[in-house]
Amino acid sequence: MNERLNRLANLPLRENLQGLAPYGAPQIDVPIQLNVNENTHPLPAEVHRAIVEEVSAAAVGLNRYPDREFTELRERLAAYLGHGLAAENVWAANGSNEVLQQILQAFGGPGRSVMGFPPTYSMYPLLASGTDTTYIAGVRSADYGLSARDAAEQVKAAAPNIVLLCSPNNPTGTALGLDVVEAVYEAGRASSTVVIVDEAYAEFAHTGTPSALSLLPGRERLIVSRTMSKAFALAGARIGYLAAAPEISDAIRLVRLPYHLSAVTQATGNAALKHIDTLLANVEAIKVQRDRIVSELTRLGFTPASSDSNFVFFGGVKNTKAIWEGLLEAGVIIRDVGIPGHLRVTAGTEAETTAFLVRLEELLTQGVNNSPS
């Protein structure tokens, strides 16, 4: 790997890409993978059959380009989101990462900036680098929270072209209040700041947690991004989307690649959206395991954050390396997100959750967490 990195360094890369490492969690083949926030429940048989049938039908016409405007998919996504949205309010791409990239291509670029509030989704700075957009790191409170006042003051002072708000936040799992979104939007009025609320995990939020979708009317600079990777168990299909004023999609059409969503991708998304209730049934099961993890981690002496996502971020880990390795030895992989004293675990099936908790308690009994790493 070092030799490859050295060869890479010899290429005439753009200056802002030099020395960077690509995004990615460790890909280790173990029985229980709880490190990348996937929906670990397999697709329901009914949905699998529907996707196979629809993809098979689409395959007949693969000699032709797909619907460039993916009209049916946008209509179905709008119907799913509700809030009075129509197809013209929706855009989709190959995963929410491509949606975010397209937004940065349209509204970022050389001489422009995007602001995030770490710790947050680690792809944000990489998306900024890839589009040659300056990344501004905002500041959170000591408990990783973000208040409306603090966020607004930072946005007003920095006057970024784009702001990224992750809610529920990754890696902490906590949702933002709508007052934060409203305050940031108003703070960016003078600088015409585009505000993106990344709601990749919105379906896992506690009952009553509001979505920024309700704030869209009258806010033409506000974008809410979503994904079908998590709640819909379609991480392998790569379908992300956004909801916003119609002119946002018009802006993205200026930078999108021709026919960027394949016929197979569109068929997969359309088939899945015909079976929303079946797919989302697993969401409730995942939320039960997430809350179980929070409860059990608390009992074991850790400090888990209250989570509105399908994962739990927890502190009180004195030896992150030993705990992570001890779990891996038992065939369970979780995520070290690089924050001292903290780890993150995806809420999987009941059996996967049990395996994680049983092994973790064994490690504690063995004194693995008694000394700092």
N, C-alpha and C positions, 0 to 999 in steps of 0.2 A: 504493500500500500504506500509506503514512504517513497518508493521508487516512482510510482505512478504520480504521486503528488509533486515530486520533483520535476517530472516531465510536464505536468500541467503548468507548473510555474514558468516553464520555458516558453509557453505559448503567449501570444500577444493579447491576453485577456484585457477587458476593460479594467481600469484601475479600481473601480468600486467592487469588482468581483474577486480581485486578487486576495488570496489568503483565506477565502471563505470555504466552509465545509457544507456539503449538501444536507438538506433536511432528511431525517429518518431515524426511527427508533431501531434498536437491535433486532434483527430478524433471526431468531433462534427457534428451532423446531422443537417445541416442548408440548406436552399434552394440554396444558392449561395456559392460554395466552390472554393475559389481562393487562396488557401494557399499551395498547393503542386505541382504546375506547371504542372498539368495534361492538356491534350487537352480536353477542356470541351465540344467540339462538339461531338455528338454521332456518332458512325460508320455509314457511308452512307449505305443505305439499300442494295445497290448492293454488297458492301463488306461483309456485314453481311450474306447475302445469300451465297456468295462464301465460307466463312469460315464454315458455318453450313454444306454445302455440302461436303467440303473437310474433316472436322472433322468426319462427319458421315461415310465417306468412310474409314478413318483411324481406326474407332472404330471396324470395322469388324475384324481387325487383332490385337486387343489389348491383345490377349493371347500370342503374341510374342513380343520380345524386339524390340524397334525401331532401325532405321538405326543409328548405333553408330557414324558414321561420318557425319550424317545429310547432305549428299552430295547435294541433290537438293536445300536445304535452302542456303548452302554456295554458290552454283552457282548463285542463284537468287540475293543474297546479293552482290556478286561481280559485277554482271551485273548492279545492281542499283548504286553502288558506282562509276563505271567507272574507270578512271585513269589507264587503262590497267591492272586492278587487275583480278585475276582468283580465283577459289575456293580454291586453295592452300594458298592464301594470307588471307583467312578469317577464323575466329573462332567465334562460338556463344555459348551462355549459357543462363541461366535463369535470364535475366535482365543484364544490364551493370555492376551492382554491383557484380554479380557472375563472370563476365569476369575479373573485377579488382581484385577480391579475388583470382582467379586462377593465375593471373599474380604475385600477391604477394606471393602466395604459391610456385610458381616456382622460383622466383628471390629474394624474401625476406626471412623472417624467423629469428630465433635467431642469434644474432651477425651481422645482416644486417639492413639497414636503408632505409626509404623512405622519400622523402622531398616533402612538399606541401607549398603553399603560401597563408595562411589565410588572410582575410576571403575568404574561398572557400568552396567547398562541404563538409559538416560536416561529411559525412561517411568516409572520407579518414583516419582520426585518428582511427576510429573504425575498419576499415579494417586492419589497421596496428596492432592494439591490437589483433584482432582475429587471425592474422598469426604470432604473437610474433615478429613483425618487429618494430624496433625503429622508431618513427615518429619525423622528424625534421621540425619545423615550420619556414619557410622562412619569409622574411619581404617584404611587399609592401610599396609603397609610401603613403603619407598622403591621396591622393585621390583614394587609392586602386588600382592604376595602377601598372604595372610591366614592366620595361624596359628590353631590351635585355642585356644591360651592367650589371644592378643590379642583374638580375637573374643568369647570367653566373658567376659573381663573387661569389655569394653565393653557387652555385653548385660546383664550383671549390674548394672553401674553405671547404665545408662539405664532398665532395666526397661520396654522397649517392649511394646506389646500384640502387635505383629507384627514378625518379622524376615524380610527378603528376602535369600536367598543365591543368587546366580546361578552355576551350575556346569554346563558350562563358562561362564566369565564373559564377558560382552560389555561392553567391547570387547577385553579382553586375550586371550580364547580359552582361558584356563587352567582346568583342573578343580580343584575343591576336594577335599581328602581327606575321607573319611567321619568322621575324627576331629574335623574342624571342625564338621560338622553335629551330631555327638553332643555335643560340648562346648557348642555354642550351645543345644541343646535342654535340656540339664541346667541351664545358666545361667539359662534362662527359666522354670524350674520354679516358683520362688516367685511370679513375676508372671504365671503361666499364659500365657506368651508362645506365640503361634502361629508356627511356623517353616515358611517356604515355601522349598523348594529348586527354583529355576527351571531345569529341565533341557531348555530348548528345543533345545539342540544336542547332546543326549546321544548320539544315534546316530553322531555323527562322532568320538567319543572314541577314543583309542588302545585297542587290545585290552588287556583286563585292568583298565581303569578302572572302578571300581565305581559303581553307581547308588545314590542315596539310597532307592530303592524297597526295598532290602534292609533298611532301618532302620525301615520302617513298623510291623511287628508290635509291639504294646505301647506305641506312641507316638501317642496320640490327638490331639496338637497338631501333628503333623508332616504337611506336605502336599508332594507332589512334583508340579510342573506340567510339562506337555509340550505339544508342538504338532505338527500335521500339515503345517505350512507349509514346514519346512526339508527334512528327510530324505525326506518323502513328496511333495515338489514340489507342494504344494497351497496355496501362499500366497494364491492368489486365491479359494480356497474358504472361508477363515477358519474353521478348526476347531482349537480348543485343548481341552485336557482336564487333569484332575488325578487323582491317586490318593491316597487317604487313608482314615482310618476312616470308616465309614458315617455317623456323626453329623456329619461335616464337610459332606457333601452335604445332610443335613437342614437344617443351618444356612443353606446357600446357597439352599435352596428358599424361605426366608423373604424373600429379597431379589430373586430372579430375576424377570424379566418373564414374563408368561404366554406359553407356547409360543415360547420365545426361540430355539429351533433350528428353522429351517424344514424342511419336508419335503425340499426340494431339497438343503439342506446335509446332512441325515441320509443321503439317498440317495448323495450324493457320497462321504461318509466310509465308508459301508458297502461301496460298490463298491471303493474303494481298498484297504480292509482285506482284501478277498478276494484281493488280488494283492500281498501284502507282499513276497514274495521278488523279484518283478519290480521293484518300486519301489526297494527297498533295494539292488539291484544297482548303481545309480548312486552310492550312498554311497561304496562302495569306490573308484570312479573319482575322486570328489571328494577323498577323503583322499589319494590319490596326488598330485593336483595341489597340495593344501595343503602336503604335505611337500616337494614340489618347490619351491614358493614359498619356504618356510623356508630350504631349502638354497641357492637362488639368491640370496636377499636377503642371506644371510650372506656368500656369495662376493663380492657387490657392496659389502660394507662396512657394511651395515645391521645392526641388532640385533633380529631378530624374536623374539617370544615363542614358546615351545613351545606349539603349539595343539592343543586337543582338540575344535575346532569346525570349521566350514566356512569360516573366514576366518583371516587372519593380521594381527596387530597388530605393527607394527615401528617401532623408534626409529632414531636416527641420521640423522634427516631435518633438515638444517640449514635448508632453505627449503621448508616444507610447501606454501606458496602456489604457488611456482614449479613444484614437482613435480606438484602436483594439476592445475594449469592446463596444464602440458605434456602430461600424460597425456590430459586432456580434449580438447586440440587434435587428438590422434591418435584420438579416438573412444573413449577408455577412461575411465570414471568410477570413482573409488574414494572412500573416505570420509575426510574430515577430521573426527575425533571431538572436536576442540577441546583435545587434550592436546599442549602444545608439543613439537615435535620428533618427533611420531609421526603415522602414518597407518594406515589399516586397509583391507585388500583382501579381497574374497570370492574363494574358490577356485572358479573356473568350470570350463568344459570345457578340454580340452588346448589347443585353438586360442585360447580367450580368455586362458588363462594365458600362453601364448607371446606373444600380442600385448602383454600388460601388461609382461612381463619384457623383451621386445625394446625397447619404447619407453622403459622406465625406464632401461635401460642406455644408450640413445641420449642421454637427458637428462643422465646422469652424464658421458658423454663430452664433452658440450657445456659442462660446468662449471656446470650449473644449480643443483647442490646445494652449490656451493663457498662461498656466502655466506649468512648467516642471513636469514630473512624479516623 
